[in-house]
Amino acid sequence: WGQTKTMASAAPPRSHIPLLPREGRRGMKSNIMLLIIGTAIAVSIIGTMGSSGSFIGTSASIRASKGCASSIATMGHSTAPLHHVRFGRNFHNGISPADSSREKLMRRERFVANAKVAAAGGGGGVPVEEVEAIVVGSGVSGSSLAFHLHQSGLDVVCAEANDKVGGNLISKTNDDGFLWEEGPNTFQPTPQIMRFAHDLGIADDLVFANPTLPRLVYWDEKLWPLPMKPLDAVFNFGLISWPGKIRAGLGALGIPPIWQPPPQGREESIQEFVTRHLGEETFTKVIDPFVSGVYAGDPQKLAIRAALKKIYALEQLSSTGGFIPGAAVRIAQKQEEENSEQFKKEWREGVGLMPPGGSLGSFKNGLMQMAEATEKVLNKDSDKQRVRVGWKLKDVKKHDDNTYTAVFSTPEGDRALKAPALAITAPAHRAQPFLENVAPKAGEILSKIYYPPVASVTLAYPREALRDDAPGVQETGRLQGFGHLIPRKAAYKAGVRTLGTIWSSSLFPTRAPEGYEMLLCYIGGSRDVGIGDMAEADIAKQCDQDIRKVLLKPGWSGDAKTLGIRVWPRAIPQYEKGHLDVLEEIAQNTPEGLFLGGNYKTGVAFGDCVDYGIQEAKTISSYVKAQLEKAAATQSAEGLKASEPLAA
């Protein structure tokens, strides 16, 4: 499952939990024990895959920010002592410390006279403001990038086309007491996300779902909880037959002839790779719905080395080719990394804020709170607005001095920003039109990246409508679980279309009023593109019909409360075969000073997008400072040359 949002009553005040197990030392070790027994390999695999995030219930669920998707399939982390340490403006993430005020002023004076507005200079008669870095988009990727560029000491402006920050982060409430998400819905906690929250001053608003809640798969008109313990996986996980468990276990150990080496000369799909390792049954019943949860994609087309690179890496690390030896190597590597002084120094607060393993996270007011906090921090005590909403990119121009001018339509009329670095964090199809003048070949290649339609539908039902055998109902009178995923084979047989459903009010009980269950359905994807042509009312009706088959009492005739419907015509980038080659070709055709990024490049999970901003800020900061030093040296040389006749 992905990462969901708030915490259940039994969990601490932070939450968002994925429906499928996630990568983590503690969980992975248990899975390895199980795999060595030769049975529930699927648990280990799903756990590792979960770290990618999945749109149905996790970290950047569906297209986070102009550049991040989220997941219904991830899981936890271990906790560490909480350090209440506050820092000044520049302190972490490996970015070189910010220049002192005097150094910064001198640097900016050499470059632009510190953001004065000029009436000329490449804006086509439009007022031009000179800065050091421009970020287009304020979603997860853009917010993280803008914040960390600011931390590095750069004069940065982040432009958002919408009238609110957040890009595709859409958190909504109503007067009845419901709080729901229409974009990304949760995140799988990482030290990077936790430290970002700390630095924004919203760590106290983190919420986490109860990691002990079950994750379920719908098969043969029954909900099957995924095993949480090794013995359960061996003896109590009836979804996978004993032959299927043995096949998966032997393949995961890399024992021939069950395990076969990878094919030569061609790229494997997720389906080919997983079937080769774990067998067809495990793929069909467990991995296929997970892929739907993460990418809403077709596992026959998605490339294993691009879409699930952590799983792919296990084979490369393994002495036998099987997952288990590779996982053992990776666990040792991860322990070494996390025990290093560099890791502890860089992510100290982030590590201290990590929740128990298996948790999913969000914020008290929804995921949009992260973008709003970024706006508040960057615009506080500033002589200008560093985050600007209602600024729609119209055109981009590159100049002979390797600077860029970006022209925007704004509430005050057309305005332009000029800088040595321009970062566009919008989805590939939105970025493409603006590259015609500066990187036409890269723009042409971007158009090759496919985004299928996906709809998110939030419905609420009175608890008396729930089936008596639904998880948790007999014991507590309410649903208890992360939610359910539906393998496509089971969906076709049962006549349902939804990819999966997050049990939002189970994860975060405070997000629904007493007596109601709130459910977030995802429907569509690359294997059901017809969703993109349906009316919203028909999509909601289909989701309601599916919920009635899976969770409600037969014959219940009441009406659902339809809280939110959001159809994303282009939802999640598909990392299909050849995707890494596409990214390499884009990089080769992107000019110096232009930085293209987002979830089509760095991964679809919320955490991927946050980490993109952290890492890209380092690259851009180094680049800009080098350009400014180069310009200063040139100006100095020209000044000396001009003064020579006078000296003579």
Secondary structure, DSSP 4 states (H G I P E B T S, - for coil): -B---S--TTS-BB----SS----HHHHHHHHHHHHHTS-HHHHHHHHHHTT--TTTSTTTTT-GGG----BB---------------SS--TTPPPPPPHHHHHHHHHHHTTTT-EES-SSSTTS-EEE-SEEEE--SHHHHHHHHHHHHTT--EEEEESSSSSSTT--EEE-TTS-EEESS---B---HHHHHHHHHHT-GGGEEE--TTS-EEEEETTEEEEPPSSHHIIIII-TTS-HHHHHHHHHHHHT-TTTS-PPPSSSPPBHHHHHHHHH-HHHIIIIIHHHHHHHHS--TTTBBHHHHTHHHHHHHHH-SSSSHHHHHHHHHHHHHHHHHSHHHHHHSHHHHHT--STT--EEETT-THHHHHHHHHHHHTT-SS-SEEES-EEEEEEE-TTS-EEEEEEETTEEEEEEES-EEE-S-HHHHGGGGTTT-HHHHHHHTT-----EEEEEEEEEGGGB-TTSTTHHHHSS--SSEEE--HHHHHHHT--EEEEE-HHHH-GGGS-TTEEEEEEEEE-TT-GGGGGS-HHHHHHHHHHHHHHHTBPTT--PPPEEEEEEEESS-S---BTTHHHHHHHHHHTSPTTEEE-SHHHH-SSHHHHHHHHHHHHHHHHHHHHHHHHHHHHHHHHHHHHHHHHHH-
